[in-house]
Amino acid sequence: MEQASSASPAVVGIKRALPILLGYLPVGFAFGVLAVKNGIPPSVACAMSVLMFSGSGQLMFAGLLGAQASSLSIIAAVGIVNLRYLLQSAAEAPWLTGLPRLQRFLLGLGLTDETFAVHVTALQKGWARNLTTLFVCNHLAQLGWVGGTVLGAFCGGLVHDVRPLGLDYALPVMFLALLVLQCVSRLHVLVALFTLLLACGLKYVGMTQWNIALATIIGAGLGALLVSRRERHE
């Protein structure tokens, strides 16, 4: 356990980041390859990983750009996908109370699903908040993502046929992984299935590009309503 360990805060941060880094390298590589394959210059792909640092958002951007979606559709879809960071920030905020605004801002720049999970889990277990640990973990995680992107963007061209690698499935696999992690109750599963069926239904009746975004908004709204009603009854 980190709390009982005599390791320095930096070493604790490295230990937290290592599993994330090992996961980010291959997915970052996949993004780099897909980005270049879909017309994004390698330098721009790398800049996205440095400045945007949103795995699902970047993969969605590359996928929609390759599908020749409109700029408005891409902006809306990526924006909706990244809305979860607002909820994660709100959940993490109580643990960061008392820190200067600049430090909280810098910690927010490194917020991802994975860093949020490891930090909040540690804090909930009573482990002491340490800025060195938090920043080391965040920076190493992003280093893995950027490193994977650089390899994919600049060296992915050496792989003449990416289909055997399954990189075209990186986007749906990323979302499936996020979905599984968030389905922690029967209600979550039901809302996810409803949203899936609604998105498929909207596409079947002729709605393209916006079907997923609209289904996500309706599904999330329904889930929030059901949770609110359940809490009132309890």
Secondary structure as the mmCIF struct_conf table of DSSP 4:
data_model
#
loop_
_struct_conf.conf_type_id
_struct_conf.id
_struct_conf.beg_label_comp_id
_struct_conf.beg_label_asym_id
_struct_conf.beg_label_seq_id
_struct_conf.end_label_comp_id
_struct_conf.end_label_asym_id
_struct_conf.end_label_seq_id
TURN_TY1_P TURN_TY1_P1 GLU A 2 ALA A 4
BEND BEND1 ALA A 7 ALA A 7
HELX_RH_AL_P HELX_RH_AL_P1 PRO A 9 LYS A 37
TURN_TY1_P TURN_TY1_P2 ASN A 38 GLY A 39
HELX_RH_AL_P HELX_RH_AL_P2 PRO A 42 LEU A 51
TURN_TY1_P TURN_TY1_P3 MET A 52 MET A 52
HELX_RH_AL_P HELX_RH_AL_P3 GLY A 55 GLY A 66
TURN_TY1_P TURN_TY1_P4 ALA A 67 GLN A 68
HELX_RH_AL_P HELX_RH_AL_P4 SER A 71 VAL A 81
TURN_TY1_P TURN_TY1_P5 ASN A 82 LEU A 83
HELX_RH_AL_P HELX_RH_AL_P5 ARG A 84 GLU A 92
HELX_RH_3T_P HELX_RH_3T_P1 ALA A 93 LEU A 96
TURN_TY1_P TURN_TY1_P6 THR A 97 GLY A 98
BEND BEND2 LEU A 99 LEU A 99
HELX_RH_AL_P HELX_RH_AL_P6 ARG A 101 LEU A 109
TURN_TY1_P TURN_TY1_P7 GLY A 110 GLY A 110
HELX_RH_AL_P HELX_RH_AL_P7 ASP A 113 GLN A 124
TURN_TY1_P TURN_TY1_P8 LYS A 125 GLY A 126
HELX_LH_PP_P HELX_LH_PP_P1 TRP A 127 ARG A 129
HELX_RH_AL_P HELX_RH_AL_P8 LEU A 131 CYS A 155
HELX_RH_3T_P HELX_RH_3T_P2 GLY A 156 LEU A 158
BEND BEND3 HIS A 160 HIS A 160
HELX_RH_3T_P HELX_RH_3T_P3 ARG A 163 LEU A 165
TURN_TY1_P TURN_TY1_P9 GLY A 166 GLY A 166
HELX_RH_3T_P HELX_RH_3T_P4 LEU A 167 TYR A 169
HELX_RH_AL_P HELX_RH_AL_P9 ALA A 170 GLN A 182
BEND BEND4 SER A 185 SER A 185
HELX_RH_AL_P HELX_RH_AL_P10 ARG A 186 TYR A 204
TURN_TY1_P TURN_TY1_P10 VAL A 205 GLY A 206
BEND BEND5 GLN A 209 TRP A 210
HELX_RH_AL_P HELX_RH_AL_P11 ASN A 211 HIS A 233
#
